[in-house]
Amino acid sequence: MFDFDQILAVFTLGGPVVAVLIGVSVVTLSVILYKLVQFRAARVGHHTAIRAALSEWDIGQLTKAGQVLGTSKSYLAPVVTHAMKAAHRPDAAARLEAEAEAQFLKLERGFRLLDTVAQLAPLLGLFGTVLGMIEAFQALQDAGSSVDPSLLAGGIWVALLTTAVGLGVAMPTSVVLSWFEARMSAERVFAELAMTTILAPEQSPQTDVA
């Protein structure tokens, strides 16, 4: 469990910059948890039924492809269903691509916030360090001839605390964002493959889509 006294001590030592960074970390964690739940609910990466339907479509079994596709819970299932029904239209490719992209944009909401945090958190930490160093040297100057080396050393490590907190927020955020982006890149590749299979199957249709 978190020790409130320890958290308060960090606030006191790091000053307002650390308080801002901890607030940002809470918001960032909330966004990450929300995206994980959203990805799970949308069945991102789980397209077994769609793959099976595409296999049936590719060999001309349109009715069976529609039946198999109906069992899918993936967020791409409605787009693929529409693609199968509109495959004969000349403008199908452009419209289906736009529909798929609209689904991707819903899943990518929040990515820009995570990217901003990953870039700005280290800068905020550095800003806090600069402010801390200024205070440390001012204290050293005020001490005059009775300079205590521990006074400067203590001020420096407190100042560096903000940089450590900034990096501690930025690094995991960057890793998680990279993972999210990799998942979405794979989704786009899969959607492109699905559209290509639907619009240009290997065999001619044997029956109409149910």
KAWO-V859205 format. One record per residue. N is the residue number from 0. PSI is psi as a letter, one per 30 degrees, with the letter a starting at -180 (* if undefined). OMEGA is omega in whole degrees, -180 to 180 (999 if undefined). BURIAL is b if it has 16 or more other ideal C-beta (glycine too) atoms within 10 Angstrom, else e. Layout:
N;PSI;OMEGA;BURIAL, N;PSI;OMEGA;BURIAL
This chain:
0;l;-179;e, 1;k;176;e, 2;j;-177;e, 3;e;-180;e, 4;e;178;e, 5;e;178;e, 6;e;179;e, 7;e;179;e, 8;e;178;e, 9;e;177;b, 10;e;-177;e, 11;e;-178;e, 12;e;-175;e, 13;f;179;b, 14;a;-175;b, 15;e;-179;e, 16;e;177;b, 17;e;178;b, 18;e;178;e, 19;e;-179;b, 20;e;178;b, 21;e;175;b, 22;e;178;e, 23;e;-180;b, 24;e;178;b, 25;e;178;e, 26;e;-180;e, 27;e;179;b, 28;e;178;e, 29;e;179;e, 30;e;-180;b, 31;e;179;b, 32;e;178;e, 33;e;-180;e, 34;e;178;b, 35;e;178;e, 36;e;180;e, 37;e;179;e, 38;e;-179;b, 39;e;-180;e, 40;e;180;e, 41;f;-179;b, 42;h;178;b, 43;k;-180;b, 44;f;-180;e, 45;i;-175;e, 46;h;-177;b, 47;e;-179;e, 48;e;179;b, 49;e;178;b, 50;e;179;e, 51;e;178;b, 52;e;179;b, 53;e;177;b, 54;e;178;e, 55;e;179;b, 56;e;-176;b, 57;f;179;e, 58;g;174;e, 59;g;-180;e, 60;i;-172;b, 61;e;-180;b, 62;e;179;e, 63;e;178;b, 64;e;179;b, 65;e;179;b, 66;e;179;e, 67;e;-179;b, 68;e;-180;b, 69;f;179;e, 70;f;-176;e, 71;k;175;b, 72;g;-179;e, 73;k;178;b, 74;f;179;b, 75;f;-177;b, 76;e;178;b, 77;e;180;e, 78;e;180;b, 79;e;177;b, 80;e;178;b, 81;e;-180;b, 82;e;180;b, 83;e;-179;b, 84;f;-176;e, 85;g;-175;b, 86;f;-176;b, 87;f;-176;e, 88;k;-178;e, 89;f;-179;e, 90;g;-174;e, 91;e;-174;b, 92;e;-177;b, 93;e;-178;e, 94;e;-179;e, 95;e;177;b, 96;e;179;e, 97;e;179;e, 98;e;178;b, 99;e;-180;b, 100;e;177;e, 101;e;177;e, 102;e;180;b, 103;e;-179;e, 104;e;177;e, 105;e;-179;e, 106;f;-177;b, 107;f;177;e, 108;k;-177;e, 109;f;179;b, 110;e;-178;b, 111;e;177;e, 112;e;179;e, 113;e;179;b, 114;e;179;e, 115;e;178;e, 116;e;-179;b, 117;e;-178;b, 118;e;-173;e, 119;f;-178;b, 120;e;177;b, 121;e;179;b, 122;e;175;e, 123;e;178;b, 124;e;178;b, 125;e;178;b, 126;e;177;b, 127;e;178;b, 128;e;178;b, 129;e;178;e, 130;e;179;e, 131;e;178;b, 132;e;178;b, 133;e;179;e, 134;e;-179;e, 135;e;-179;b, 136;e;174;e, 137;e;178;e, 138;e;179;e, 139;e;179;e, 140;e;-180;e, 141;f;-179;e, 142;f;178;e, 143;b;-176;e, 144;f;-179;e, 145;i;-177;e, 146;k;176;e, 147;j;-179;e, 148;e;-179;e, 149;f;179;e, 150;e;179;e, 151;e;-179;b, 152;e;179;e, 153;e;179;e, 154;e;-178;b, 155;e;-177;e, 156;e;175;e, 157;e;179;b, 158;e;-179;b, 159;f;179;b, 160;e;-179;b, 161;e;177;b, 162;e;179;b, 163;e;179;b, 164;e;179;b, 165;e;178;b, 166;e;179;e, 167;f;176;b, 168;e;-172;b, 169;e;-173;b, 170;e;178;e, 171;e;177;e, 172;e;179;b, 173;e;180;b, 174;e;-179;e, 175;e;178;b, 176;e;178;b, 177;e;178;e, 178;e;178;e, 179;e;-178;b, 180;e;178;e, 181;e;178;e, 182;e;-179;e, 183;e;176;b, 184;e;178;e, 185;e;178;e, 186;e;180;b, 187;e;178;e, 188;e;-180;e, 189;e;180;b, 190;e;178;b, 191;e;178;e, 192;e;180;e, 193;e;-180;b, 194;e;179;b, 195;e;179;e, 196;e;-178;b, 197;e;-176;b, 198;f;-179;b, 199;i;180;e, 200;l;-179;b, 201;e;-179;e, 202;l;179;e, 203;k;180;e, 204;k;179;b, 205;f;180;e, 206;l;-178;e, 207;l;177;e, 208;k;-179;b, 209;*;999;e
